[in-house]
Amino acid sequence: MKLRILLLLLFVSFFYLSCEKNTTDFPPDKTADLNDFTQKVRAQDSVLDLQKVLAIVPPQYLEEVNLLDRALKQELTYKALALEFLFDIWKDSSTLDIGNSSLIFECKDGYSPAMPLEEMYGKGGYITLGIKNADGGYTWPDSIEEKFAPLYLVWKELENGVRGFPWPYGLTKMKLRNTQNTFAAALPQADSDFEKGYKSFKLYCMKCHQINKVGGEMGPDLNYPKSITEYMKKEDIWGFIKDPQSYRYNSKMPPMVPLSREEYEEIYKYLVHMKGRVKSS
């Protein structure tokens, strides 16, 4: 009788341990985490608060990204979320025509670059949360934290830099907008000779400056309520662009080294053209 009881106890113990082991080894349900994240992202509609999004992203979707950072001029490892992954979740909540849409990045200092959606795919865009430190954690070094926190956009496939691709730091929000409607007030007249100047202005200037309240807010609007061409000489505008501190002490504007004189001539013609199209509201 005692032997039977002992054998029964051994069987029950073995069965319990087997069940416990199977339960422990069962993989976590990533789908449930992703579904919850997806719902919260899509609830934000056409303006994405990136700090809120990065605070709730399932950890398994964050990556370690190594690249030669063109701004910081050194090889670094970031903790990051792929821009394409985030956008593919977000875009399904929008009825916009993706082929005629732009992403507008909003930074805490007023810098606001925009780029067509079709151009971002396959370029390795990542929203980074911090740089890997000696302890294996991810933080912003004290020397750059004030500027770079909370988030920083980098491009892994564009380490040498491509004109028109922004690397904004202090990133806070991302907006999805219809390109034609959003930039309508800054567009030159149809079939005019000012399209080239508009494209150069958008590439070099609109990230920081506005035209008729369209563009970044880091610098002043260059057409509203009065065009810069009405109160500043053409050669002084060129001189300021190439060496801002020679005109204004402690100017925050960096020298626009890549801008050629030929491109500036087209931009200036565009600015003169826009002078008569002042936005009044």
HELIX and SHEET records of a PDB file:
HELIX    1   1 LYS A    2  ASP A   25  1                                  24    
HELIX    2   2 LYS A   30  ARG A   42  1                                  13    
HELIX    3   3 LEU A   50  ILE A   56  1                                   7    
HELIX    4   4 PRO A   59  TYR A   61  5                                   3    
HELIX    5   5 LEU A   83  TRP A   90  1                                   8    
HELIX    6   6 LYS A   91  SER A   93  5                                   3    
HELIX    7   7 ILE A   98  ASN A  100  5                                   3    
HELIX    8   8 LEU A  117  MET A  120  1                                   4    
HELIX    9   9 GLU A  145  PHE A  148  1                                   4    
HELIX   10  10 LYS A  156  LEU A  158  5                                   3    
HELIX   11  11 THR A  179  THR A  182  1                                   4    
HELIX   12  12 ALA A  184  ALA A  186  5                                   3    
HELIX   13  13 GLU A  195  TYR A  204  1                                  10    
HELIX   14  14 ILE A  228  GLU A  230  5                                   3    
HELIX   15  15 LYS A  234  LYS A  242  1                                   9    
HELIX   16  16 PRO A  244  SER A  246  5                                   3    
HELIX   17  17 ARG A  261  MET A  274  1                                  14    
SHEET    1   A 4 VAL A  47  ASP A  49  0                                        
SHEET    2   A 4 TYR A 169  ASN A 178 -1                                        
SHEET    3   A 4 SER A 101  CYS A 107 -1                                        
SHEET    4   A 4 ALA A 114  PRO A 116 -1                                        
SHEET    1   B 6 VAL A  47  ASP A  49  0                                        
SHEET    2   B 6 TYR A 169  ASN A 178 -1                                        
SHEET    3   B 6 LEU A 151  TRP A 155 -1                                        
SHEET    4   B 6 GLY A 125  LYS A 132 -1                                        
SHEET    5   B 6 GLN A  74  ALA A  82 -1                                        
SHEET    6   B 6 GLU A  63  ASP A  69 -1                                        
SHEET    1   C 5 VAL A  47  ASP A  49  0                                        
SHEET    2   C 5 TYR A 169  ASN A 178 -1                                        
SHEET    3   C 5 LEU A 151  TRP A 155 -1                                        
SHEET    4   C 5 GLY A 125  LYS A 132 -1                                        
SHEET    5   C 5 TYR A 138  THR A 139 -1                                        
SHEET    1   D 2 GLN A 210  ILE A 211  0                                        
SHEET    2   D 2 VAL A 214  GLY A 215 -1                                        
END                                                                             
